[in-house]
Amino acid sequence: MLANQNGSSVPSLVRNTIADRLLGGKTTDWTKRFVEDQEKAKKMEAELKLEDSETTQVKNTKPSHVMQDITGKYENAGYGSFNITVENDSLFANLKRKKLYLKHYHYDVFEPFEVTKTGIDTTDSGTMRFNFATGDGGEIINVTMKAEAALEPIAFKRTPNTIEVSSADLEMYVGDYNMMGTTLKIYIKNQTVLYLFVPGQPEYELIPTEKHKFSLKVADGYKIEFLETDNVITDMNLIQPNGTFKAKKK
């Protein structure tokens, strides 16, 4: 039984105790020594973690985005996906088997703490950090995390959360828009999906993310915001990594 305990200290404690009795003479309380060594190791580890935290954490910093801009679905082909949501002014990562509270560490880096049945376990976050990256268009495009010590940080691509928009509400965006002499078309396909067509380019499916705001499904960093006056859509802003361009509805 004892020999089957991988990594257990029990076999060595028993062996040392038996050796003492066979050899006679002064005996050692091996169990007491083991407990003392364990306590010393824990204390040293805690001190090292404290020193590491003090030297690596940059104080008095804040995230570059508001919490809502960080929410969304994050996906990696090899490691699966999870969602980040905002609850009561706090960020949470909802993994398949656990839920993590994301506490701001510095800049766009957060440290995770597991949410248990009794609350948030803040005793030890380990070395894992959630590091959010900003794209050329200013939006959060992914998060990297070091899940395994021997591996490089793993990147999870972000897809913004979407909202439901009825077919009737989509109709208000439909029409032709003039941008510096070029006509851009907004139209509906399959009754529920909004599309943008730019001459000389393929059509782009638009994903609703907020009221009057859409992201281009296949183009990271490209977004559209419709402008409303007296309950009527009058203009459309095309937000791109190289700037924002306005198109007026005809």
C-alpha positions as CSV (number, residue, x, y, z in Angstrom):
1,M,0.0,0.0,0.0
2,L,2.7,2.5,1.0
3,A,4.8,1.8,-2.1
4,N,1.8,2.6,-4.3
5,Q,1.6,6.2,-3.1
6,N,3.3,8.2,-5.8
7,G,5.1,11.2,-4.4
8,S,4.1,10.4,-0.8
9,S,6.5,10.9,2.0
10,V,5.0,8.1,4.1
11,P,7.3,5.3,2.8
12,S,10.4,7.3,3.7
13,L,9.1,8.2,7.1
14,V,8.3,4.6,7.9
15,R,11.7,3.5,6.5
16,N,13.6,6.0,8.7
17,T,11.6,5.1,11.8
18,I,12.3,1.3,11.3
19,A,16.0,2.0,10.7
20,D,16.2,3.9,14.0
21,R,14.7,1.0,15.9
22,L,16.9,-1.6,14.2
23,L,20.1,0.4,14.8
24,G,19.2,1.4,18.3
25,G,20.6,4.5,19.9
26,K,18.9,7.9,19.8
27,T,15.7,8.0,17.7
28,T,14.4,11.0,15.6
29,D,10.8,12.1,15.4
30,W,10.7,11.9,11.6
31,T,7.1,12.9,11.4
32,K,7.7,16.1,13.4
33,R,10.7,16.9,11.3
34,F,8.7,16.4,8.1
35,V,5.9,18.7,9.4
36,E,8.5,21.4,10.3
37,D,10.2,21.2,6.9
38,Q,6.8,21.5,5.2
39,E,6.0,24.6,7.2
40,K,9.4,26.1,6.3
41,A,8.8,25.4,2.6
42,K,5.4,27.0,2.7
43,K,6.7,30.1,4.4
44,M,9.5,30.4,1.9
45,E,7.1,30.0,-1.0
46,A,4.8,32.7,0.4
47,E,7.7,35.1,0.9
48,L,8.9,34.5,-2.7
49,K,5.4,35.1,-4.1
50,L,5.2,38.3,-2.1
51,E,8.5,39.5,-3.4
52,D,7.6,38.5,-7.0
53,S,4.3,40.4,-6.7
54,E,5.9,43.5,-5.3
55,T,8.5,43.5,-8.1
56,T,6.2,42.7,-11.1
57,Q,3.0,44.5,-10.3
58,V,2.8,48.1,-11.4
59,K,0.8,50.1,-9.0
60,N,-1.8,52.8,-9.8
61,T,-2.6,51.6,-13.3
62,K,-6.0,51.0,-14.9
63,P,-7.4,49.0,-17.8
64,S,-7.5,50.7,-21.2
65,H,-11.1,49.7,-21.8
66,V,-14.3,49.7,-19.7
67,M,-15.5,46.2,-18.5
68,Q,-18.2,45.9,-21.1
69,D,-15.6,46.2,-23.9
70,I,-13.8,43.1,-22.5
71,T,-16.9,40.9,-22.5
72,G,-17.5,38.3,-25.2
73,K,-16.6,34.8,-26.3
74,Y,-13.0,33.8,-26.3
75,E,-11.9,30.8,-28.3
76,N,-8.8,28.7,-29.1
77,A,-9.0,25.8,-31.6
78,G,-7.1,23.5,-29.3
79,Y,-8.3,24.5,-25.8
80,G,-12.0,25.4,-26.5
81,S,-13.9,28.5,-25.6
82,F,-15.3,30.4,-22.6
83,N,-17.3,33.6,-22.0
84,I,-16.4,36.7,-20.1
85,T,-19.3,38.6,-18.6
86,V,-19.9,41.5,-16.2
87,E,-21.8,40.9,-13.0
88,N,-22.3,43.6,-10.4
89,D,-19.4,45.8,-11.8
90,S,-17.0,42.8,-11.8
91,L,-15.5,40.7,-14.6
92,F,-16.0,36.9,-14.6
93,A,-14.6,34.2,-16.8
94,N,-17.2,31.4,-17.2
95,L,-15.2,28.2,-18.0
96,K,-16.6,24.8,-18.7
97,R,-16.0,23.4,-15.2
98,K,-15.4,26.5,-13.1
99,K,-16.1,30.2,-12.8
100,L,-13.3,32.7,-12.2
101,Y,-13.5,36.2,-10.8
102,L,-11.0,38.5,-12.6
103,K,-9.3,41.0,-10.4
104,H,-7.4,43.9,-12.0
105,Y,-3.7,43.3,-11.6
106,H,-2.2,46.1,-13.7
107,Y,-2.8,47.7,-17.1
108,D,-4.9,45.1,-19.1
109,V,-3.7,42.2,-17.0
110,F,-6.1,40.5,-14.5
111,E,-5.6,37.7,-12.0
112,P,-8.2,34.9,-11.6
113,F,-9.7,33.7,-8.4
114,E,-12.1,30.7,-8.3
115,V,-15.7,31.3,-7.4
116,T,-16.9,28.6,-5.0
117,K,-20.2,27.8,-3.4
118,T,-19.2,29.9,-0.4
119,G,-17.8,32.8,-2.3
120,I,-14.6,33.9,-4.0
121,D,-11.5,32.1,-3.0
122,T,-8.8,34.9,-2.8
123,T,-6.2,32.9,-0.9
124,D,-4.0,32.2,-3.9
125,S,-4.4,33.0,-7.6
126,G,-1.3,31.1,-8.6
127,T,0.8,32.4,-11.5
128,M,-1.9,32.5,-14.1
129,R,-2.8,35.9,-15.5
130,F,-5.3,37.0,-18.1
131,N,-3.6,39.5,-20.5
132,F,-6.0,41.3,-22.8
133,A,-4.6,42.6,-26.2
134,T,-5.9,45.6,-28.2
135,G,-6.1,45.6,-32.0
136,D,-5.4,48.3,-34.4
137,G,-9.0,49.5,-34.3
138,G,-8.8,50.0,-30.5
139,E,-11.0,47.0,-29.5
140,I,-10.0,44.0,-27.4
141,I,-9.1,41.2,-29.9
142,N,-7.8,38.4,-27.7
143,V,-6.6,37.3,-24.3
144,T,-3.5,35.3,-23.6
145,M,-2.9,33.2,-20.5
146,K,-0.2,30.9,-19.3
147,A,-2.1,27.8,-18.5
148,E,0.9,25.5,-18.2
149,A,4.3,26.4,-16.9
150,A,6.2,24.6,-19.6
151,L,4.2,26.1,-22.5
152,E,4.1,29.6,-24.0
153,P,1.0,31.7,-23.2
154,I,-2.1,30.6,-25.1
155,A,-4.1,33.1,-27.1
156,F,-7.9,33.0,-27.2
157,K,-9.6,35.1,-29.9
158,R,-12.4,37.3,-28.9
159,T,-15.8,37.5,-30.5
160,P,-18.0,40.4,-29.1
161,N,-21.3,39.5,-27.4
162,T,-24.3,40.0,-29.7
163,I,-27.8,41.4,-29.1
164,E,-31.1,40.4,-30.7
165,V,-32.5,42.8,-33.2
166,S,-35.9,42.2,-34.8
167,S,-36.5,42.2,-38.5
168,A,-38.7,45.4,-38.1
169,D,-35.8,47.2,-36.3
170,L,-33.3,46.1,-38.9
171,E,-35.5,47.8,-41.6
172,M,-34.6,51.3,-40.3
173,Y,-31.0,50.7,-41.4
174,V,-31.8,49.6,-45.0
175,G,-30.9,51.9,-47.8
176,D,-28.2,53.6,-49.9
177,Y,-25.5,55.7,-48.2
178,N,-23.2,58.1,-50.0
179,M,-19.6,58.2,-48.9
180,M,-17.5,60.7,-51.0
181,G,-19.4,59.8,-54.2
182,T,-19.4,56.0,-53.6
183,T,-22.8,54.4,-52.9
184,L,-22.7,51.8,-50.0
185,K,-25.7,49.5,-49.7
186,I,-27.3,48.2,-46.5
187,Y,-29.8,45.4,-46.9
188,I,-31.4,42.4,-45.2
189,K,-31.0,38.7,-46.2
190,N,-32.8,35.7,-44.8
191,Q,-35.1,38.2,-43.0
192,T,-32.9,38.5,-39.9
193,V,-29.3,39.3,-41.1
194,L,-28.0,42.8,-42.1
195,Y,-25.4,43.1,-44.8
196,L,-23.1,45.8,-46.1
197,F,-22.1,46.0,-49.8
198,V,-19.2,48.2,-51.0
199,P,-18.6,48.3,-54.8
200,G,-15.8,46.1,-55.8
201,Q,-15.8,44.1,-52.6
202,P,-17.7,41.1,-51.3
203,E,-20.8,41.6,-49.1
204,Y,-20.2,41.8,-45.4
205,E,-22.4,40.3,-42.8
206,L,-23.0,42.7,-39.9
207,I,-23.3,41.4,-36.3
208,P,-25.3,43.6,-33.8
209,T,-23.3,44.3,-30.7
210,E,-25.2,47.3,-29.2
211,K,-28.0,49.6,-30.2
212,H,-27.2,51.0,-33.7
213,K,-23.7,49.3,-33.5
214,F,-22.5,46.4,-35.6
215,S,-19.3,44.5,-36.2
216,L,-18.2,43.1,-39.6
217,K,-18.3,39.3,-39.1
218,V,-15.1,38.5,-41.1
219,A,-13.1,41.7,-40.6
220,D,-11.5,42.3,-37.2
221,G,-11.4,45.9,-36.1
222,Y,-14.1,47.0,-38.6
223,K,-17.4,48.3,-37.2
224,I,-20.4,50.3,-38.2
225,E,-22.4,52.8,-36.1
226,F,-25.7,54.2,-37.4
227,L,-26.6,57.7,-36.4
228,E,-30.2,58.6,-35.5
229,T,-32.1,61.9,-35.5
230,D,-35.7,62.1,-34.5
231,N,-36.1,58.3,-34.7
232,V,-34.7,58.3,-38.2
233,I,-31.4,56.9,-39.3
234,T,-29.5,59.7,-41.2
235,D,-25.9,58.7,-41.3
236,M,-23.5,55.7,-41.0
237,N,-20.0,55.8,-39.5
238,L,-17.6,53.2,-40.8
239,I,-15.0,52.6,-38.1
240,Q,-11.8,51.2,-39.4
241,P,-8.2,50.8,-38.0
242,N,-7.1,53.7,-40.1
243,G,-9.9,56.1,-39.1
244,T,-13.7,56.7,-39.1
245,F,-15.6,57.6,-42.3
246,K,-19.1,59.0,-42.5
247,A,-21.7,58.1,-45.1
248,K,-25.0,60.0,-45.4
249,K,-28.2,58.1,-46.1
250,K,-29.8,59.0,-49.4
